[in-house]
Amino acid sequence: MDKIEILGLIAAALTTSSFVPQVYKAWKQKSTKDISLTMYLFFFTGIVLWLIYGIAIDSLSMIIANAITIVLSFFIIAAKLKYK
Amino acid sequence: MDKIEILGLIAAALTTSSFVPQVYKAWKQKSTKDISLTMYLFFFTGIVLWLIYGIAIDSLSMIIANAITIVLSFFIIAAKLKYK
């Protein structure tokens, strides 16, 4: 695997894992007032398209990163709807 | 431009623009308590790497999308630091 692909995997790991602390904070504090629902609805839709894009270009790292991000952003949307 | 690239551009437009409502909400309400700083620091770092990756593979859409996302996530981090 060349250096550029390794860079892509590290970038994917960082941007994907970054949602974990937000999911944790939202569900632990049961407070999501400051989180923008509009952002996460747009973001979620975009990530679904990135997943389809990743499948279309047969990029395993994009498929994995976006599949995980879809699940994580779903939990943030769920927390936002539950704890207005 | 083929259908897959158009899909990528739409995905990039959605995920990039999704941060605008969060920037607006944070600065308008002057309240960021529910926003995870850890998330945005990880995310910001990841997006910088995605920008370098986009430059390395000469992908204009990745360069534009990630450059804009860097600016938008910077404003969210700034709001988080200013309005603990």
Backbone of each chain as nested JSON, in Angstrom:
{
  "chains": [
    {"id": "A", "residues": [
      {"number": 1, "name": "MET", "atoms": {"N": [0.853, -1.192, 0.0], "CA": [0.0, 0.0, 0.0], "C": [0.887, 1.241, 0.0]}},
      {"number": 2, "name": "ASP", "atoms": {"N": [0.601, 2.196, -0.939], "CA": [1.511, 3.342, -0.998], "C": [1.15, 4.4, 0.046]}},
      {"number": 3, "name": "LYS", "atoms": {"N": [2.05, 5.383, 0.178], "CA": [1.936, 6.39, 1.254], "C": [0.62, 7.148, 1.156]}},
      {"number": 4, "name": "ILE", "atoms": {"N": [0.182, 7.439, -0.061], "CA": [-1.04, 8.242, -0.234], "C": [-2.246, 7.465, 0.308]}},
      {"number": 5, "name": "GLU", "atoms": {"N": [-2.288, 6.165, 0.04], "CA": [-3.428, 5.372, 0.537], "C": [-3.415, 5.296, 2.049]}},
      {"number": 6, "name": "ILE", "atoms": {"N": [-2.2, 5.221, 2.623], "CA": [-2.084, 5.196, 4.09], "C": [-2.6, 6.517, 4.667]}},
      {"number": 7, "name": "LEU", "atoms": {"N": [-2.256, 7.618, 3.98], "CA": [-2.734, 8.946, 4.395], "C": [-4.268, 8.968, 4.354]}},
      {"number": 8, "name": "GLY", "atoms": {"N": [-4.845, 8.394, 3.318], "CA": [-6.305, 8.342, 3.187], "C": [-6.943, 7.537, 4.3]}},
      {"number": 9, "name": "LEU", "atoms": {"N": [-6.313, 6.435, 4.663], "CA": [-6.851, 5.589, 5.737], "C": [-6.783, 6.307, 7.09]}},
      {"number": 10, "name": "ILE", "atoms": {"N": [-5.692, 7.028, 7.335], "CA": [-5.572, 7.777, 8.599], "C": [-6.62, 8.887, 8.629]}},
      {"number": 11, "name": "ALA", "atoms": {"N": [-6.778, 9.584, 7.507], "CA": [-7.793, 10.651, 7.42], "C": [-9.181, 10.065, 7.672]}},
      {"number": 12, "name": "ALA", "atoms": {"N": [-9.462, 8.914, 7.067], "CA": [-10.767, 8.26, 7.235], "C": [-10.973, 7.856, 8.689]}},
      {"number": 13, "name": "ALA", "atoms": {"N": [-9.924, 7.309, 9.311], "CA": [-10.031, 6.879, 10.719], "C": [-10.321, 8.075, 11.619]}},
      {"number": 14, "name": "LEU", "atoms": {"N": [-9.638, 9.203, 11.359], "CA": [-9.837, 10.4, 12.19], "C": [-11.245, 10.971, 12.012]}},
      {"number": 15, "name": "THR", "atoms": {"N": [-11.663, 11.188, 10.77], "CA": [-12.963, 11.826, 10.547], "C": [-14.101, 10.892, 10.981]}},
      {"number": 16, "name": "THR", "atoms": {"N": [-13.921, 9.59, 10.805], "CA": [-14.975, 8.646, 11.211], "C": [-15.052, 8.565, 12.734]}},
      {"number": 17, "name": "SER", "atoms": {"N": [-13.918, 8.349, 13.38], "CA": [-13.921, 8.183, 14.854], "C": [-14.285, 9.487, 15.562]}},
      {"number": 18, "name": "SER", "atoms": {"N": [-14.151, 10.6, 14.873], "CA": [-14.429, 11.894, 15.536], "C": [-15.879, 11.972, 16.011]}},
      {"number": 19, "name": "PHE", "atoms": {"N": [-16.78, 11.205, 15.407], "CA": [-18.197, 11.289, 15.796], "C": [-18.484, 10.535, 17.09]}},
      {"number": 20, "name": "VAL", "atoms": {"N": [-17.573, 9.649, 17.489], "CA": [-17.81, 8.858, 18.706], "C": [-17.957, 9.765, 19.942]}},
      {"number": 21, "name": "PRO", "atoms": {"N": [-17.032, 10.717, 20.19], "CA": [-17.212, 11.582, 21.367], "C": [-18.505, 12.392, 21.32]}},
      {"number": 22, "name": "GLN", "atoms": {"N": [-18.989, 12.751, 20.128], "CA": [-20.259, 13.513, 20.05], "C": [-21.447, 12.608, 20.383]}},
      {"number": 23, "name": "VAL", "atoms": {"N": [-21.405, 11.364, 19.922], "CA": [-22.486, 10.419, 20.252], "C": [-22.502, 10.215, 21.763]}},
      {"number": 24, "name": "TYR", "atoms": {"N": [-21.311, 9.985, 22.337], "CA": [-21.18, 9.727, 23.775], "C": [-21.719, 10.921, 24.577]}},
      {"number": 25, "name": "LYS", "atoms": {"N": [-21.295, 12.131, 24.201], "CA": [-21.693, 13.355, 24.933], "C": [-23.214, 13.542, 24.852]}},
      {"number": 26, "name": "ALA", "atoms": {"N": [-23.782, 13.336, 23.681], "CA": [-25.222, 13.575, 23.491], "C": [-26.048, 12.608, 24.339]}},
      {"number": 27, "name": "TRP", "atoms": {"N": [-25.678, 11.32, 24.315], "CA": [-26.463, 10.319, 25.046], "C": [-26.178, 10.377, 26.541]}},
      {"number": 28, "name": "LYS", "atoms": {"N": [-24.953, 10.733, 26.951], "CA": [-24.634, 10.79, 28.385], "C": [-25.322, 11.997, 29.025]}},
      {"number": 29, "name": "GLN", "atoms": {"N": [-25.193, 13.153, 28.374], "CA": [-25.743, 14.379, 28.978], "C": [-27.24, 14.531, 28.699]}},
      {"number": 30, "name": "LYS", "atoms": {"N": [-27.763, 13.72, 27.79], "CA": [-29.178, 13.786, 27.411], "C": [-29.568, 15.227, 27.052]}},
      {"number": 31, "name": "SER", "atoms": {"N": [-28.624, 15.906, 26.386], "CA": [-28.855, 17.304, 26.014], "C": [-28.254, 17.551, 24.625]}},
      {"number": 32, "name": "THR", "atoms": {"N": [-29.086, 18.027, 23.687], "CA": [-28.587, 18.221, 22.313], "C": [-29.022, 19.585, 21.754]}},
      {"number": 33, "name": "LYS", "atoms": {"N": [-29.409, 20.476, 22.637], "CA": [-29.955, 21.789, 22.218], "C": [-29.034, 22.503, 21.229]}},
      {"number": 34, "name": "ASP", "atoms": {"N": [-27.719, 22.457, 21.488], "CA": [-26.777, 23.232, 20.663], "C": [-26.401, 22.526, 19.36]}},
      {"number": 35, "name": "ILE", "atoms": {"N": [-26.83, 21.279, 19.213], "CA": [-26.479, 20.524, 18.003], "C": [-27.51, 20.831, 16.922]}},
      {"number": 36, "name": "SER", "atoms": {"N": [-27.051, 21.096, 15.707], "CA": [-27.956, 21.454, 14.613], "C": [-28.502, 20.195, 13.932]}},
      {"number": 37, "name": "LEU", "atoms": {"N": [-29.825, 20.004, 14.027], "CA": [-30.453, 18.854, 13.353], "C": [-30.307, 18.983, 11.838]}},
      {"number": 38, "name": "THR", "atoms": {"N": [-30.462, 20.217, 11.356], "CA": [-30.328, 20.454, 9.904], "C": [-28.968, 19.954, 9.421]}},
      {"number": 39, "name": "MET", "atoms": {"N": [-27.921, 20.285, 10.196], "CA": [-26.578, 19.831, 9.813], "C": [-26.559, 18.325, 9.651]}},
      {"number": 40, "name": "TYR", "atoms": {"N": [-27.052, 17.611, 10.682], "CA": [-26.911, 16.146, 10.638], "C": [-27.808, 15.495, 9.589]}},
      {"number": 41, "name": "LEU", "atoms": {"N": [-28.929, 16.104, 9.265], "CA": [-29.783, 15.538, 8.2], "C": [-29.094, 15.695, 6.835]}},
      {"number": 42, "name": "PHE", "atoms": {"N": [-28.522, 16.897, 6.592], "CA": [-27.759, 17.119, 5.346], "C": [-26.549, 16.187, 5.305]}},
      {"number": 43, "name": "PHE", "atoms": {"N": [-25.851, 16.146, 6.458], "CA": [-24.614, 15.364, 6.539], "C": [-24.907, 13.891, 6.295]}},
      {"number": 44, "name": "PHE", "atoms": {"N": [-25.954, 13.373, 6.952], "CA": [-26.34, 11.96, 6.824], "C": [-26.638, 11.62, 5.363]}},
      {"number": 45, "name": "THR", "atoms": {"N": [-27.414, 12.49, 4.694], "CA": [-27.755, 12.274, 3.278], "C": [-26.484, 12.243, 2.426]}},
      {"number": 46, "name": "GLY", "atoms": {"N": [-25.585, 13.187, 2.712], "CA": [-24.328, 13.245, 1.955], "C": [-23.48, 12.002, 2.152]}},
      {"number": 47, "name": "ILE", "atoms": {"N": [-23.446, 11.514, 3.387], "CA": [-22.623, 10.33, 3.682], "C": [-23.199, 9.08, 2.996]}},
      {"number": 48, "name": "VAL", "atoms": {"N": [-24.52, 9.014, 2.906], "CA": [-25.136, 7.884, 2.186], "C": [-24.678, 7.925, 0.721]}},
      {"number": 49, "name": "LEU", "atoms": {"N": [-24.65, 9.127, 0.146], "CA": [-24.198, 9.255, -1.252], "C": [-22.729, 8.914, -1.373]}},
      {"number": 50, "name": "TRP", "atoms": {"N": [-21.909, 9.299, -0.367], "CA": [-20.467, 8.957, -0.395], "C": [-20.293, 7.431, -0.322]}},
      {"number": 51, "name": "LEU", "atoms": {"N": [-21.178, 6.767, 0.429], "CA": [-21.107, 5.295, 0.528], "C": [-21.39, 4.67, -0.844]}},
      {"number": 52, "name": "ILE", "atoms": {"N": [-22.427, 5.164, -1.51], "CA": [-22.761, 4.665, -2.855], "C": [-21.59, 4.951, -3.811]}},
      {"number": 53, "name": "TYR", "atoms": {"N": [-20.995, 6.152, -3.678], "CA": [-19.837, 6.533, -4.493], "C": [-18.67, 5.571, -4.255]}},
      {"number": 54, "name": "GLY", "atoms": {"N": [-18.428, 5.273, -2.967], "CA": [-17.346, 4.357, -2.608], "C": [-17.559, 2.968, -3.189]}},
      {"number": 55, "name": "ILE", "atoms": {"N": [-18.824, 2.505, -3.175], "CA": [-19.149, 1.195, -3.764], "C": [-18.915, 1.256, -5.275]}},
      {"number": 56, "name": "ALA", "atoms": {"N": [-19.334, 2.372, -5.889], "CA": [-19.231, 2.529, -7.348], "C": [-17.771, 2.526, -7.813]}},
      {"number": 57, "name": "ILE", "atoms": {"N": [-16.875, 3.116, -6.995], "CA": [-15.468, 3.158, -7.432], "C": [-14.651, 2.062, -6.755]}},
      {"number": 58, "name": "ASP", "atoms": {"N": [-15.41, 1.178, -6.009], "CA": [-14.769, 0.004, -5.408], "C": [-13.637, 0.391, -4.452]}},
      {"number": 59, "name": "SER", "atoms": {"N": [-13.933, 1.387, -3.566], "CA": [-12.921, 1.838, -2.604], "C": [-13.302, 1.32, -1.216]}},
      {"number": 60, "name": "LEU", "atoms": {"N": [-12.588, 0.295, -0.78], "CA": [-12.916, -0.343, 0.499], "C": [-12.85, 0.667, 1.65]}},
      {"number": 61, "name": "SER", "atoms": {"N": [-11.827, 1.528, 1.648], "CA": [-11.682, 2.469, 2.784], "C": [-12.86, 3.441, 2.808]}},
      {"number": 62, "name": "MET", "atoms": {"N": [-13.331, 3.874, 1.648], "CA": [-14.49, 4.789, 1.629], "C": [-15.74, 4.063, 2.099]}},
      {"number": 63, "name": "ILE", "atoms": {"N": [-15.895, 2.788, 1.704], "CA": [-17.079, 2.006, 2.091], "C": [-17.107, 1.836, 3.605]}},
      {"number": 64, "name": "ILE", "atoms": {"N": [-15.981, 1.435, 4.177], "CA": [-15.919, 1.207, 5.628], "C": [-16.137, 2.516, 6.387]}},
      {"number": 65, "name": "ALA", "atoms": {"N": [-15.395, 3.57, 6.002], "CA": [-15.474, 4.856, 6.719], "C": [-16.894, 5.41, 6.669]}},
      {"number": 66, "name": "ASN", "atoms": {"N": [-17.497, 5.395, 5.506], "CA": [-18.835, 5.994, 5.385], "C": [-19.923, 5.138, 6.009]}},
      {"number": 67, "name": "ALA", "atoms": {"N": [-19.76, 3.829, 5.991], "CA": [-20.746, 2.957, 6.64], "C": [-20.748, 3.218, 8.152]}},
      {"number": 68, "name": "ILE", "atoms": {"N": [-19.562, 3.342, 8.735], "CA": [-19.462, 3.617, 10.18], "C": [-20.015, 5.009, 10.488]}},
      {"number": 69, "name": "THR", "atoms": {"N": [-19.675, 5.983, 9.636], "CA": [-20.154, 7.356, 9.876], "C": [-21.677, 7.443, 9.78]}},
      {"number": 70, "name": "ILE", "atoms": {"N": [-22.273, 6.653, 8.9], "CA": [-23.741, 6.618, 8.786], "C": [-24.342, 6.165, 10.117]}},
      {"number": 71, "name": "VAL", "atoms": {"N": [-23.782, 5.103, 10.691], "CA": [-24.301, 4.587, 11.97], "C": [-24.132, 5.639, 13.074]}},
      {"number": 72, "name": "LEU", "atoms": {"N": [-22.943, 6.238, 13.155], "CA": [-22.669, 7.223, 14.213], "C": [-23.561, 8.453, 14.056]}},
      {"number": 73, "name": "SER", "atoms": {"N": [-23.692, 8.959, 12.838], "CA": [-24.525, 10.174, 12.676], "C": [-26.002, 9.843, 12.894]}},
      {"number": 74, "name": "PHE", "atoms": {"N": [-26.382, 8.585, 12.622], "CA": [-27.768, 8.174, 12.93], "C": [-28.024, 8.283, 14.436]}},
      {"number": 75, "name": "PHE", "atoms": {"N": [-27.034, 7.846, 15.253], "CA": [-27.205, 7.914, 16.717], "C": [-27.277, 9.368, 17.201]}},
      {"number": 76, "name": "ILE", "atoms": {"N": [-26.59, 10.279, 16.501], "CA": [-26.658, 11.692, 16.904], "C": [-28.029, 12.254, 16.541]}},
      {"number": 77, "name": "ILE", "atoms": {"N": [-28.534, 11.898, 15.375], "CA": [-29.875, 12.345, 14.967], "C": [-30.915, 11.78, 15.945]}},
      {"number": 78, "name": "ALA", "atoms": {"N": [-30.754, 10.51, 16.32], "CA": [-31.697, 9.881, 17.26], "C": [-31.664, 10.614, 18.612]}},
      {"number": 79, "name": "ALA", "atoms": {"N": [-30.457, 10.941, 19.082], "CA": [-30.335, 11.67, 20.36], "C": [-30.97, 13.046, 20.232]}},
      {"number": 80, "name": "LYS", "atoms": {"N": [-30.781, 13.685, 19.088], "CA": [-31.341, 15.025, 18.865], "C": [-32.875, 14.963, 18.898]}},
      {"number": 81, "name": "LEU", "atoms": {"N": [-33.456, 13.938, 18.3], "CA": [-34.919, 13.817, 18.266], "C": [-35.459, 13.441, 19.643]}},
      {"number": 82, "name": "LYS", "atoms": {"N": [-34.671, 12.659, 20.39], "CA": [-35.13, 12.196, 21.703], "C": [-34.967, 13.288, 22.773]}},
      {"number": 83, "name": "TYR", "atoms": {"N": [-33.848, 13.984, 22.718], "CA": [-33.555, 14.965, 23.79], "C": [-33.556, 16.376, 23.216]}},
      {"number": 84, "name": "LYS", "atoms": {"N": [-34.657, 16.714, 22.517], "CA": [-34.743, 18.032, 21.864], "C": [-33.855, 19.027, 22.573]}}
    ]},
    {"id": "B", "residues": [
      {"number": 1, "name": "MET", "atoms": {"N": [-18.499, 14.712, -17.853], "CA": [-18.336, 14.179, -16.498], "C": [-19.308, 13.003, -16.317]}},
      {"number": 2, "name": "ASP", "atoms": {"N": [-18.798, 11.857, -15.811], "CA": [-19.7, 10.7, -15.739], "C": [-20.563, 10.753, -14.475]}},
      {"number": 3, "name": "LYS", "atoms": {"N": [-21.573, 9.85, -14.435], "CA": [-22.58, 9.871, -13.356], "C": [-21.93, 9.731, -11.982]}},
      {"number": 4, "name": "ILE", "atoms": {"N": [-20.888, 8.894, -11.892], "CA": [-20.281, 8.645, -10.581], "C": [-19.638, 9.931, -10.052]}},
      {"number": 5, "name": "GLU", "atoms": {"N": [-18.971, 10.684, -10.944], "CA": [-18.332, 11.933, -10.491], "C": [-19.388, 12.946, -10.06]}},
      {"number": 6, "name": "ILE", "atoms": {"N": [-20.532, 12.956, -10.77], "CA": [-21.624, 13.867, -10.393], "C": [-22.143, 13.488, -9.002]}},
      {"number": 7, "name": "LEU", "atoms": {"N": [-22.249, 12.172, -8.764], "CA": [-22.67, 11.677, -7.446], "C": [-21.687, 12.158, -6.374]}},
      {"number": 8, "name": "GLY", "atoms": {"N": [-20.402, 12.084, -6.673], "CA": [-19.369, 12.524, -5.723], "C": [-19.482, 14.009, -5.43]}},
      {"number": 9, "name": "LEU", "atoms": {"N": [-19.762, 14.788, -6.455], "CA": [-19.887, 16.242, -6.269], "C": [-21.114, 16.586, -5.42]}},
      {"number": 10, "name": "ILE", "atoms": {"N": [-22.228, 15.863, -5.651], "CA": [-23.443, 16.107, -4.854], "C": [-23.178, 15.722, -3.396]}},
      {"number": 11, "name": "ALA", "atoms": {"N": [-22.518, 14.569, -3.197], "CA": [-22.175, 14.121, -1.842], "C": [-21.287, 15.166, -1.17]}},
      {"number": 12, "name": "ALA", "atoms": {"N": [-20.285, 15.654, -1.898], "CA": [-19.361, 16.66, -1.345], "C": [-20.119, 17.937, -0.995]}},
      {"number": 13, "name": "ALA", "atoms": {"N": [-21.028, 18.36, -1.876], "CA": [-21.8, 19.587, -1.619], "C": [-22.655, 19.417, -0.36]}},
      {"number": 14, "name": "LEU", "atoms": {"N": [-23.279, 18.247, -0.199], "CA": [-24.139, 18.01, 0.969], "C": [-23.33, 17.978, 2.269]}},
      {"number": 15, "name": "THR", "atoms": {"N": [-22.251, 17.181, 2.288], "CA": [-21.499, 17.034, 3.54], "C": [-20.769, 18.338, 3.887]}},
      {"number": 16, "name": "THR", "atoms": {"N": [-20.327, 19.072, 2.862], "CA": [-19.633, 20.345, 3.125], "C": [-20.615, 21.396, 3.622]}},
      {"number": 17, "name": "SER", "atoms": {"N": [-21.711, 21.554, 2.908], "CA": [-22.676, 22.616, 3.283], "C": [-23.386, 22.285, 4.593]}},
      {"number": 18, "name": "SER", "atoms": {"N": [-23.354, 21.034, 4.985], "CA": [-24.08, 20.66, 6.215], "C": [-23.53, 21.393, 7.439]}},
      {"number": 19, "name": "PHE", "atoms": {"N": [-22.276, 21.843, 7.385], "CA": [-21.694, 22.514, 8.559], "C": [-22.168, 23.954, 8.691]}},
      {"number": 20, "name": "VAL", "atoms": {"N": [-22.715, 24.519, 7.625], "CA": [-23.153, 25.929, 7.672], "C": [-24.224, 26.14, 8.756]}},
      {"number": 21, "name": "PRO", "atoms": {"N": [-25.298, 25.301, 8.802], "CA": [-26.303, 25.516, 9.857], "C": [-25.722, 25.384, 11.272]}},
      {"number": 22, "name": "GLN", "atoms": {"N": [-24.704, 24.529, 11.451], "CA": [-24.11, 24.387, 12.793], "C": [-23.284, 25.626, 13.147]}},
      {"number": 23, "name": "VAL", "atoms": {"N": [-22.563, 26.165, 12.191], "CA": [-21.798, 27.398, 12.441], "C": [-22.77, 28.519, 12.802]}},
      {"number": 24, "name": "TYR", "atoms": {"N": [-23.849, 28.632, 12.007], "CA": [-24.86, 29.683, 12.224], "C": [-25.478, 29.553, 13.614]}},
      {"number": 25, "name": "LYS", "atoms": {"N": [-25.867, 28.338, 13.964], "CA": [-26.542, 28.089, 15.264], "C": [-25.592, 28.428, 16.419]}},
      {"number": 26, "name": "ALA", "atoms": {"N": [-24.351, 28.004, 16.32], "CA": [-23.386, 28.21, 17.42], "C": [-23.142, 29.698, 17.653]}},
      {"number": 27, "name": "TRP", "atoms": {"N": [-22.923, 30.429, 16.578], "CA": [-22.592, 31.861, 16.719], "C": [-23.841, 32.694, 17.038]}},
      {"number": 28, "name": "LYS", "atoms": {"N": [-25.021, 32.272, 16.534], "CA": [-26.242, 33.049, 16.805], "C": [-26.669, 32.87, 18.261]}},
      {"number": 29, "name": "GLN", "atoms": {"N": [-26.672, 31.597, 18.706], "CA": [-27.159, 31.312, 20.07], "C": [-26.072, 31.536, 21.122]}},
      {"number": 30, "name": "LYS", "atoms": {"N": [-24.817, 31.716, 20.641], "CA": [-23.687, 31.888, 21.592], "C": [-23.709, 30.787, 22.653]}},
      {"number": 31, "name": "SER", "atoms": {"N": [-24.028, 29.564, 22.212], "CA": [-24.099, 28.438, 23.149], "C": [-23.605, 27.181, 22.431]}},
      {"number": 32, "name": "THR", "atoms": {"N": [-22.578, 26.531, 23.025], "CA": [-22.006, 25.347, 22.347], "C": [-21.8, 24.191, 23.333]}},
      {"number": 33, "name": "LYS", "atoms": {"N": [-22.472, 24.28, 24.471], "CA": [-22.273, 23.293, 25.549], "C": [-22.41, 21.852, 25.036]}},
      {"number": 34, "name": "ASP", "atoms": {"N": [-23.405, 21.597, 24.176], "CA": [-23.679, 20.219, 23.74], "C": [-22.774, 19.749, 22.605]}},
      {"number": 35, "name": "ILE", "atoms": {"N": [-21.99, 20.649, 22.055], "CA": [-21.103, 20.298, 20.946], "C": [-19.796, 19.746, 21.512]}},
      {"number": 36, "name": "SER", "atoms": {"N": [-19.324, 18.627, 20.953], "CA": [-18.115, 17.996, 21.471], "C": [-16.87, 18.614, 20.832]}},
      {"number": 37, "name": "LEU", "atoms": {"N": [-16.038, 19.261, 21.658], "CA": [-14.791, 19.845, 21.148], "C": [-13.854, 18.74, 20.641]}},
      {"number": 38, "name": "THR", "atoms": {"N": [-13.853, 17.608, 21.368], "CA": [-12.988, 16.481, 20.959], "C": [-13.34, 16.051, 19.535]}},
      {"number": 39, "name": "MET", "atoms": {"N": [-14.655, 15.974, 19.273], "CA": [-15.097, 15.599, 17.916], "C": [-14.484, 16.525, 16.886]}},
      {"number": 40, "name": "TYR", "atoms": {"N": [-14.643, 17.837, 17.109], "CA": [-14.224, 18.78, 16.068], "C": [-12.696, 18.867, 15.932]}},
      {"number": 41, "name": "LEU", "atoms": {"N": [-11.956, 18.607, 17.011], "CA": [-10.49, 18.614, 16.887], "C": [-10.025, 17.402, 16.064]}},
      {"number": 42, "name": "PHE", "atoms": {"N": [-10.621, 16.223, 16.334], "CA": [-10.305, 15.015, 15.544], "C": [-10.724, 15.234, 14.094]}},
      {"number": 43, "name": "PHE", "atoms": {"N": [-11.952, 15.766, 13.976], "CA": [-12.53, 15.939, 12.635], "C": [-11.692, 16.909, 11.814]}},
      {"number": 44, "name": "PHE", "atoms": {"N": [-11.306, 18.035, 12.439], "CA": [-10.497, 19.066, 11.763], "C": [-9.171, 18.464, 11.264]}},
      {"number": 45, "name": "THR", "atoms": {"N": [-8.528, 17.69, 12.167], "CA": [-7.248, 17.066, 11.794], "C": [-7.45, 16.114, 10.605]}},
      {"number": 46, "name": "GLY", "atoms": {"N": [-8.516, 15.333, 10.675], "CA": [-8.812, 14.39, 9.595], "C": [-9.063, 15.094, 8.269]}},
      {"number": 47, "name": "ILE", "atoms": {"N": [-9.777, 16.213, 8.341], "CA": [-10.1, 16.945, 7.111], "C": [-8.837, 17.564, 6.496]}},
      {"number": 48, "name": "VAL", "atoms": {"N": [-7.921, 17.998, 7.33], "CA": [-6.649, 18.524, 6.801], "C": [-5.919, 17.413, 6.033]}},
      {"number": 49, "name": "LEU", "atoms": {"N": [-5.95, 16.193, 6.608], "CA": [-5.298, 15.068, 5.907], "C": [-6.042, 14.748, 4.602]}},
      {"number": 50, "name": "TRP", "atoms": {"N": [-7.38, 14.82, 4.631], "CA": [-8.159, 14.579, 3.392], "C": [-7.797, 15.625, 2.334]}},
      {"number": 51, "name": "LEU", "atoms": {"N": [-7.522, 16.861, 2.772], "CA": [-7.147, 17.921, 1.814], "C": [-5.8, 17.561, 1.166]}},
      {"number": 52, "name": "ILE", "atoms": {"N": [-4.85, 17.139, 1.988], "CA": [-3.528, 16.74, 1.465], "C": [-3.699, 15.549, 0.515]}},
      {"number": 53, "name": "TYR", "atoms": {"N": [-4.57, 14.62, 0.915], "CA": [-4.848, 13.431, 0.087], "C": [-5.438, 13.856, -1.265]}},
      {"number": 54, "name": "GLY", "atoms": {"N": [-6.378, 14.795, -1.211], "CA": [-7.014, 15.295, -2.438], "C": [-6.005, 15.955, -3.359]}},
      {"number": 55, "name": "ILE", "atoms": {"N": [-5.056, 16.707, -2.761], "CA": [-3.999, 17.358, -3.561], "C": [-3.111, 16.27, -4.178]}},
      {"number": 56, "name": "ALA", "atoms": {"N": [-2.789, 15.258, -3.347], "CA": [-1.882, 14.183, -3.803], "C": [-2.485, 13.394, -4.975]}},
      {"number": 57, "name": "ILE", "atoms": {"N": [-3.828, 13.197, -4.95], "CA": [-4.427, 12.427, -6.058], "C": [-5.041, 13.349, -7.107]}},
      {"number": 58, "name": "ASP", "atoms": {"N": [-4.779, 14.688, -6.91], "CA": [-5.209, 15.668, -7.917], "C": [-6.726, 15.629, -8.146]}},
      {"number": 59, "name": "SER", "atoms": {"N": [-7.488, 15.611, -7.022], "CA": [-8.947, 15.569, -7.123], "C": [-9.506, 16.931, -6.735]}},
      {"number": 60, "name": "LEU", "atoms": {"N": [-9.916, 17.691, -7.757], "CA": [-10.386, 19.068, -7.511], "C": [-11.573, 19.074, -6.541]}},
      {"number": 61, "name": "SER", "atoms": {"N": [-12.504, 18.134, -6.702], "CA": [-13.708, 18.145, -5.839], "C": [-13.323, 17.881, -4.388]}},
      {"number": 62, "name": "MET", "atoms": {"N": [-12.347, 17.007, -4.168], "CA": [-11.92, 16.753, -2.783], "C": [-11.208, 17.976, -2.217]}},
      {"number": 63, "name": "ILE", "atoms": {"N": [-10.417, 18.646, -3.05], "CA": [-9.678, 19.84, -2.591], "C": [-10.658, 20.936, -2.188]}},
      {"number": 64, "name": "ILE", "atoms": {"N": [-11.635, 21.19, -3.05], "CA": [-12.606, 22.259, -2.762], "C": [-13.439, 21.903, -1.53]}},
      {"number": 65, "name": "ALA", "atoms": {"N": [-13.991, 20.682, -1.503], "CA": [-14.879, 20.274, -0.397], "C": [-14.142, 20.336, 0.934]}},
      {"number": 66, "name": "ASN", "atoms": {"N": [-12.928, 19.812, 0.974], "CA": [-12.211, 19.764, 2.251], "C": [-11.67, 21.13, 2.663]}},
      {"number": 67, "name": "ALA", "atoms": {"N": [-11.316, 21.96, 1.698], "CA": [-10.857, 23.315, 2.05], "C": [-12.004, 24.094, 2.711]}},
      {"number": 68, "name": "ILE", "atoms": {"N": [-13.203, 23.97, 2.134], "CA": [-14.365, 24.676, 2.717], "C": [-14.693, 24.092, 4.097]}},
      {"number": 69, "name": "THR", "atoms": {"N": [-14.651, 22.762, 4.208], "CA": [-14.979, 22.126, 5.49], "C": [-13.986, 22.517, 6.577]}},
      {"number": 70, "name": "ILE", "atoms": {"N": [-12.721, 22.71, 6.201], "CA": [-11.714, 23.151, 7.176], "C": [-12.115, 24.518, 7.737]}},
      {"number": 71, "name": "VAL", "atoms": {"N": [-12.514, 25.425, 6.854], "CA": [-12.896, 26.773, 7.304], "C": [-14.139, 26.685, 8.209]}},
      {"number": 72, "name": "LEU", "atoms": {"N": [-15.141, 25.927, 7.791], "CA": [-16.385, 25.82, 8.567], "C": [-16.127, 25.163, 9.926]}},
      {"number": 73, "name": "SER", "atoms": {"N": [-15.36, 24.084, 9.949], "CA": [-15.115, 23.415, 11.253], "C": [-14.233, 24.283, 12.147]}},
      {"number": 74, "name": "PHE", "atoms": {"N": [-13.379, 25.117, 11.53], "CA": [-12.577, 26.058, 12.326], "C": [-13.503, 27.036, 13.063]}},
      {"number": 75, "name": "PHE", "atoms": {"N": [-14.557, 27.504, 12.352], "CA": [-15.496, 28.451, 12.99], "C": [-16.285, 27.788, 14.122]}},
      {"number": 76, "name": "ILE", "atoms": {"N": [-16.536, 26.471, 13.999], "CA": [-17.258, 25.776, 15.071], "C": [-16.323, 25.626, 16.283]}},
      {"number": 77, "name": "ILE", "atoms": {"N": [-15.063, 25.285, 16.031], "CA": [-14.088, 25.178, 17.125], "C": [-13.925, 26.539, 17.803]}},
      {"number": 78, "name": "ALA", "atoms": {"N": [-13.863, 27.611, 17.006], "CA": [-13.712, 28.966, 17.572], "C": [-14.921, 29.308, 18.446]}},
      {"number": 79, "name": "ALA", "atoms": {"N": [-16.113, 28.961, 17.969], "CA": [-17.327, 29.24, 18.76], "C": [-17.307, 28.421, 20.04]}},
      {"number": 80, "name": "LYS", "atoms": {"N": [-16.833, 27.182, 19.943], "CA": [-16.783, 26.297, 21.114], "C": [-15.83, 26.881, 22.162]}},
      {"number": 81, "name": "LEU", "atoms": {"N": [-14.682, 27.396, 21.715], "CA": [-13.7, 27.961, 22.655], "C": [-14.197, 29.286, 23.23]}},
      {"number": 82, "name": "LYS", "atoms": {"N": [-14.932, 30.045, 22.436], "CA": [-15.402, 31.363, 22.892], "C": [-16.63, 31.224, 23.817]}},
      {"number": 83, "name": "TYR", "atoms": {"N": [-17.535, 30.315, 23.464], "CA": [-18.784, 30.224, 24.247], "C": [-18.863, 28.889, 24.972]}},
      {"number": 84, "name": "LYS", "atoms": {"N": [-17.792, 28.544, 25.7], "CA": [-17.732, 27.249, 26.402], "C": [-19.12, 26.705, 26.652]}}
    ]}
  ]
}
